[in-house]
Amino acid sequence: MTADFGKFFVPGPTDVRPEVLAAMSQPMIAHRGPEFEAMFGRIQAGLRAVFRTERPVYVSSSSATGLMEAGIRCAPAGRMLALVNGGFSERFAKIADMCGRECDRYEVPAGSAHDPGELRKRLVGKKYVVITVVHSETSTGVLNDVRAINEIAHEQGVLCLIDSVSGLGGAPLEFDEWRCDYVLTGSQKALALPPGLAFAAASADFVEGAKQSHGRGVYFDIAEFDEFALKNQTPNTPAVSLLYAADAQLKSIVAEGMEARWARHAAMRDVVIAWTERTRDTVVSIVARPGERSPTVSAIRLPPPLKPQGFATEVRRLGYTLGAGYGALRDTTFRIGHMGDHTIESVRECLDACDSVLRGGTA
């Protein structure tokens, strides 16, 4: 590995191992040929292990936003409810608005997760057909209990679209066991791949419903993704070089095992929590409440007069890159992406650099 690997802590894109980057230099192959289909079959096996599903997993040469739109466009007609607790859950709601869907919002303050009991109250008698929810809200570092939320949606006869962009691969999610309808993610977060790919799984019932949707469009047609995935192909010309990277990285992810990967991410989060508690005299604090903290990303408040932008600049002088605050929290927080192929040791080294700047008080 290069000397710089393990020093990039932006919560997406995250660090990518040199071996994975090198895999992208392989020559082009025909995306309708047997060599591609063999590679796609290997990628499918790896993604099914990550999603914990026997269903096909769709591969889109796009950002995860594309598959957010796919879920909205391919969902059945009717009113939607968007669960909003940060910048990316608000994006899901805005996509519904821009796609012409009637969409209400269940909003909670930044730093809070959604209350499944309150959700039940909002679903009873409201005649919603779909809800959207973000598993790990990257802007705040909050982890929603999507298992409970999904169960309550089904109890009320409502479909649940789950954005697990910064969750999948780092936070537990069981597509088949939890009977999920639709889950999407991006390549550049906990999967530690370069940006440019998005992945999703959909239940058989969701796919059948999508076939009846007349506004599902072309590029993000879930029914077509499903049809082609069963042939180890993509509907349109894919980003072959990025798929080479996925082929290489998924082998490593499967070798580590999902339970071990989840445990490593939880341990990295706990190191960050412990650090904020040790530095409490400087009033450094995590935005997300205890018990609702994502294992992949933490949004952290700084004490005045320190400014997040200046703080991140000083930490970068020591060789470590942090994430800026996002949305409404941009001017009050910085973010650490403790995800992908980072380790407890690399997180501790980053926090040591943060300590040095805090002690200097020059940010």
C-alpha positions as CSV (number, residue, x, y, z in Angstrom):
1,M,0.0,0.0,0.0
2,T,1.1,3.6,-0.6
3,A,2.2,5.8,2.3
4,D,-0.8,8.0,1.7
5,F,-3.4,5.2,2.0
6,G,-5.4,5.4,5.3
7,K,-5.2,9.2,5.6
8,F,-8.3,10.1,3.7
9,F,-11.3,10.4,6.0
10,V,-13.9,12.1,3.8
11,P,-17.2,10.3,4.3
12,G,-17.3,9.4,0.6
13,P,-15.4,9.0,-1.6
14,T,-13.4,7.1,0.9
15,D,-9.9,5.6,0.6
16,V,-9.4,3.0,-2.1
17,R,-6.7,0.4,-1.8
18,P,-3.9,0.7,-4.5
19,E,-4.6,-2.9,-5.6
20,V,-8.2,-2.0,-6.3
21,L,-7.2,1.1,-8.3
22,A,-4.7,-0.9,-10.2
23,A,-7.4,-3.4,-11.3
24,M,-9.0,-0.6,-13.4
25,S,-6.0,-0.5,-15.8
26,Q,-7.0,-3.8,-17.4
27,P,-8.0,-3.7,-21.1
28,M,-11.6,-3.3,-22.3
29,I,-13.8,-6.2,-23.0
30,A,-17.1,-6.5,-24.8
31,H,-20.0,-6.0,-22.3
32,R,-22.1,-8.6,-24.1
33,G,-19.4,-11.2,-24.3
34,P,-18.7,-14.3,-22.1
35,E,-15.7,-12.7,-20.3
36,F,-17.8,-9.8,-19.1
37,E,-20.6,-12.2,-18.1
38,A,-18.2,-14.3,-16.1
39,M,-16.9,-11.2,-14.3
40,F,-20.5,-9.9,-13.7
41,G,-21.4,-13.3,-12.2
42,R,-18.5,-13.0,-9.7
43,I,-19.6,-9.4,-8.9
44,Q,-23.2,-10.6,-8.4
45,A,-22.1,-13.3,-6.0
46,G,-20.1,-10.7,-4.0
47,L,-23.0,-8.2,-3.9
48,R,-25.5,-10.8,-2.9
49,A,-23.3,-11.6,0.1
50,V,-23.1,-7.8,1.0
51,F,-26.9,-7.3,0.6
52,R,-27.6,-10.6,2.2
53,T,-29.9,-11.7,-0.5
54,E,-30.6,-14.3,-3.1
55,R,-32.2,-11.7,-5.3
56,P,-30.2,-10.2,-8.2
57,V,-28.3,-7.0,-7.4
58,Y,-28.4,-4.3,-10.0
59,V,-25.3,-2.4,-11.1
60,S,-25.8,1.1,-12.4
61,S,-23.0,3.2,-13.9
62,S,-24.2,6.3,-12.0
63,S,-24.1,7.8,-8.6
64,A,-26.5,6.5,-6.0
65,T,-28.8,9.4,-6.7
66,G,-29.7,7.6,-10.0
67,L,-31.0,4.6,-8.1
68,M,-32.8,6.8,-5.6
69,E,-34.7,8.2,-8.7
70,A,-35.2,4.7,-10.0
71,G,-36.9,3.7,-6.7
72,I,-39.2,6.7,-6.9
73,R,-40.1,6.3,-10.6
74,C,-40.6,2.5,-10.3
75,A,-42.7,2.7,-7.1
76,P,-46.5,2.3,-7.4
77,A,-48.7,5.4,-7.9
78,G,-50.0,7.2,-4.9
79,R,-48.9,9.5,-2.1
80,M,-45.5,9.1,-0.5
81,L,-44.0,9.9,2.9
82,A,-40.4,10.9,3.1
83,L,-38.6,10.4,6.5
84,V,-36.3,13.4,6.7
85,N,-33.5,13.9,9.3
86,G,-30.7,15.4,7.3
87,G,-29.4,16.5,3.9
88,F,-29.6,13.2,2.1
89,S,-33.0,12.1,3.3
90,E,-34.2,15.6,2.2
91,R,-32.6,14.8,-1.2
92,F,-34.8,11.6,-1.4
93,A,-37.9,13.8,-0.7
94,K,-36.9,16.3,-3.4
95,I,-36.4,13.6,-6.0
96,A,-40.0,12.5,-5.3
97,D,-41.1,16.1,-5.7
98,M,-39.2,16.5,-9.0
99,C,-40.6,13.3,-10.3
100,G,-44.1,14.7,-9.8
101,R,-45.0,12.5,-6.8
102,E,-47.3,13.7,-4.0
103,C,-44.8,13.6,-1.1
104,D,-45.3,14.5,2.6
105,R,-42.4,14.8,5.0
106,Y,-41.9,13.3,8.5
107,E,-39.1,15.5,9.8
108,V,-37.0,15.2,13.0
109,P,-34.1,17.4,14.1
110,A,-30.6,16.9,12.7
111,G,-28.9,14.4,15.1
112,S,-32.1,12.4,15.7
113,A,-33.3,9.1,14.2
114,H,-37.0,8.5,13.4
115,D,-39.2,7.0,16.0
116,P,-40.9,3.9,14.6
117,G,-43.9,4.4,17.0
118,E,-44.4,7.9,15.6
119,L,-44.1,6.5,12.1
120,R,-46.9,4.0,12.8
121,K,-49.2,6.9,13.9
122,R,-48.5,8.8,10.7
123,L,-49.1,5.8,8.4
124,V,-52.4,4.7,10.0
125,G,-55.3,5.9,7.8
126,K,-53.2,8.2,5.7
127,K,-53.3,6.0,2.6
128,Y,-49.6,6.3,1.8
129,V,-48.3,3.7,-0.7
130,V,-44.5,4.3,-0.2
131,I,-42.1,5.7,2.4
132,T,-38.5,6.7,1.8
133,V,-35.9,6.5,4.6
134,V,-32.1,6.9,4.8
135,H,-30.3,4.1,6.8
136,S,-27.2,6.0,7.6
137,E,-27.7,9.8,7.2
138,T,-24.2,10.9,6.0
139,S,-24.8,14.5,6.8
140,T,-25.4,13.9,10.5
141,G,-24.0,10.5,11.3
142,V,-27.4,9.2,12.5
143,L,-28.3,5.5,12.0
144,N,-32.0,4.8,11.5
145,D,-33.6,1.6,12.7
146,V,-34.6,0.6,9.2
147,R,-35.5,-2.9,10.2
148,A,-38.2,-1.6,12.6
149,I,-39.2,1.1,10.1
150,N,-39.5,-1.5,7.3
151,E,-41.7,-3.8,9.5
152,I,-44.0,-1.0,10.4
153,A,-44.4,0.1,6.8
154,H,-45.3,-3.5,5.8
155,E,-47.7,-3.8,8.8
156,Q,-49.6,-0.8,7.3
157,G,-49.4,-2.2,3.7
158,V,-46.8,0.4,2.6
159,L,-43.6,-0.2,0.6
160,C,-40.3,1.0,2.0
161,L,-37.5,2.4,-0.1
162,I,-34.2,2.4,1.8
163,D,-31.1,4.6,1.0
164,S,-28.2,2.7,2.5
165,V,-25.5,4.7,0.7
166,S,-23.2,5.1,3.7
167,G,-24.7,2.1,5.5
168,L,-24.4,-1.0,3.4
169,G,-21.1,-2.8,3.9
170,G,-20.5,-1.2,7.3
171,A,-23.8,-1.4,9.1
172,P,-25.9,-4.5,9.4
173,L,-28.6,-4.9,6.8
174,E,-30.3,-8.2,5.9
175,F,-32.3,-7.8,2.7
176,D,-34.0,-11.2,2.6
177,E,-34.4,-11.7,6.4
178,W,-35.9,-8.3,6.8
179,R,-38.1,-8.7,3.7
180,C,-36.9,-5.4,2.2
181,D,-38.6,-4.0,-0.8
182,Y,-35.8,-1.9,-2.2
183,V,-32.4,-1.0,-1.0
184,L,-29.7,1.1,-2.8
185,T,-26.2,2.1,-2.1
186,G,-23.2,3.7,-3.8
187,S,-19.7,2.3,-4.5
188,Q,-17.7,5.1,-2.8
189,K,-18.7,4.7,0.8
190,A,-18.3,1.6,3.0
191,L,-17.6,-0.6,0.0
192,A,-14.3,1.4,-0.5
193,L,-14.6,1.6,-4.3
194,P,-14.1,4.6,-6.6
195,P,-17.2,6.7,-7.3
196,G,-19.3,6.0,-10.3
197,L,-21.3,2.8,-9.5
198,A,-24.5,2.3,-7.7
199,F,-26.1,-1.0,-6.6
200,A,-29.6,-1.9,-5.6
201,A,-31.7,-4.9,-4.8
202,A,-35.5,-5.1,-5.2
203,S,-38.0,-7.7,-4.1
204,A,-39.8,-9.8,-6.7
205,D,-43.1,-8.0,-5.8
206,F,-41.4,-4.6,-6.3
207,V,-40.2,-5.6,-9.7
208,E,-43.6,-6.8,-10.8
209,G,-45.1,-3.5,-9.6
210,A,-42.4,-1.6,-11.5
211,K,-43.6,-3.2,-14.7
212,Q,-46.9,-1.5,-14.3
213,S,-45.3,1.9,-13.8
214,H,-45.7,4.0,-16.9
215,G,-43.4,6.8,-15.7
216,R,-40.4,4.7,-14.9
217,G,-38.3,6.0,-17.7
218,V,-35.5,4.2,-19.6
219,Y,-32.1,4.5,-18.0
220,F,-33.3,3.6,-14.4
221,D,-35.9,1.0,-15.3
222,I,-35.8,-1.5,-12.4
223,A,-37.7,-4.1,-14.4
224,E,-35.0,-3.9,-17.1
225,F,-32.2,-4.0,-14.6
226,D,-33.8,-7.2,-13.2
227,E,-34.1,-8.8,-16.6
228,F,-30.5,-8.2,-17.5
229,A,-29.0,-9.0,-14.2
230,L,-30.4,-12.5,-14.5
231,K,-28.3,-12.8,-17.7
232,N,-25.2,-11.4,-15.9
233,Q,-25.4,-8.3,-18.0
234,T,-26.4,-4.6,-17.6
235,P,-29.1,-3.0,-19.7
236,N,-26.7,-0.3,-21.0
237,T,-23.0,0.0,-21.6
238,P,-21.4,-0.2,-18.2
239,A,-18.3,1.5,-16.8
240,V,-16.1,-1.6,-17.4
241,S,-13.0,-0.2,-15.6
242,L,-15.1,0.4,-12.4
243,L,-16.4,-3.1,-12.6
244,Y,-12.9,-4.4,-12.7
245,A,-12.4,-2.6,-9.4
246,A,-15.6,-4.0,-8.0
247,D,-14.6,-7.5,-8.9
248,A,-11.3,-7.1,-7.0
249,Q,-12.7,-5.4,-4.0
250,L,-15.7,-7.7,-3.5
251,K,-13.3,-10.7,-3.2
252,S,-11.7,-9.0,-0.2
253,I,-15.1,-8.1,1.3
254,V,-16.3,-11.6,1.1
255,A,-13.0,-13.0,2.5
256,E,-13.4,-10.7,5.5
257,G,-17.0,-11.7,6.0
258,M,-19.9,-9.4,6.7
259,E,-20.1,-10.0,10.4
260,A,-16.4,-9.2,10.8
261,R,-16.8,-6.1,8.6
262,W,-19.8,-4.9,10.6
263,A,-17.8,-5.4,13.9
264,R,-14.8,-3.5,12.6
265,H,-16.9,-0.6,11.6
266,A,-18.7,-0.5,15.0
267,A,-15.3,-0.6,16.7
268,M,-14.0,2.3,14.6
269,R,-17.1,4.3,15.5
270,D,-16.5,3.5,19.2
271,V,-13.0,4.8,19.0
272,V,-14.3,8.1,17.7
273,I,-16.9,8.2,20.5
274,A,-14.3,7.5,23.1
275,W,-12.1,10.3,21.7
276,T,-14.9,12.8,21.9
277,E,-15.5,11.8,25.5
278,R,-11.8,12.2,26.4
279,T,-11.8,15.7,24.9
280,R,-15.0,16.8,26.6
281,D,-13.2,19.6,28.2
282,T,-12.9,21.2,24.8
283,V,-16.6,20.6,24.2
284,V,-16.1,18.4,21.1
285,S,-19.3,16.4,20.7
286,I,-21.0,14.0,18.3
287,V,-24.1,15.3,16.6
288,A,-26.0,12.0,16.7
289,R,-27.5,10.9,20.0
290,P,-26.2,7.8,21.9
291,G,-27.7,4.6,20.5
292,E,-28.3,6.3,17.1
293,R,-24.8,6.7,15.8
294,S,-23.7,5.3,12.5
295,P,-20.8,2.9,12.4
296,T,-19.5,4.5,9.2
297,V,-19.5,8.3,9.7
298,S,-19.5,10.8,12.6
299,A,-20.5,14.5,12.4
300,I,-18.6,16.3,15.2
301,R,-19.2,19.8,16.7
302,L,-16.2,22.0,17.6
303,P,-16.0,24.4,20.5
304,P,-16.0,28.1,19.7
305,P,-14.0,29.9,18.5
306,L,-12.7,27.1,16.4
307,K,-14.2,26.9,12.8
308,P,-14.6,23.6,11.1
309,Q,-13.0,24.8,7.8
310,G,-9.9,26.1,9.6
311,F,-9.7,23.0,11.7
312,A,-9.8,20.7,8.7
313,T,-7.2,22.8,7.0
314,E,-4.8,22.4,10.0
315,V,-5.4,18.7,10.2
316,R,-4.7,18.4,6.5
317,R,-1.3,20.0,7.1
318,L,-0.6,17.0,9.3
319,G,-1.5,14.6,6.4
320,Y,-5.1,13.7,7.2
321,T,-8.2,14.8,5.2
322,L,-11.5,15.2,7.0
323,G,-14.9,15.8,5.6
324,A,-16.6,19.2,5.8
325,G,-19.9,19.7,7.5
326,Y,-23.0,19.2,5.2
327,G,-26.1,21.3,4.7
328,A,-27.4,23.0,7.7
329,L,-24.4,21.7,9.7
330,R,-21.8,22.9,7.3
331,D,-20.5,25.8,9.5
332,T,-20.7,24.0,12.8
333,T,-19.3,20.5,12.2
334,F,-16.7,18.4,10.5
335,R,-17.2,14.8,9.6
336,I,-15.0,11.7,9.9
337,G,-15.7,8.8,7.5
338,H,-14.6,5.7,9.5
339,M,-15.6,3.3,6.8
340,G,-14.4,1.0,4.0
341,D,-10.9,-0.3,4.5
342,H,-10.0,1.9,7.3
343,T,-8.9,0.3,10.6
344,I,-9.0,1.1,14.3
345,E,-5.3,2.0,14.0
346,S,-5.8,4.4,11.1
347,V,-8.7,6.1,12.8
348,R,-6.6,6.5,16.0
349,E,-3.8,8.1,13.9
350,C,-6.3,10.6,12.4
351,L,-7.7,11.4,15.8
352,D,-4.1,12.0,17.1
353,A,-3.8,14.6,14.4
354,C,-7.1,16.2,15.4
355,D,-5.8,16.3,19.0
356,S,-2.7,18.1,17.9
357,V,-4.7,20.8,16.3
358,L,-7.1,21.1,19.2
359,R,-4.3,21.5,21.7
360,G,-2.8,24.2,19.5
361,G,-6.2,26.0,19.3
362,T,-5.2,27.7,16.0
363,A,-7.9,26.5,13.6
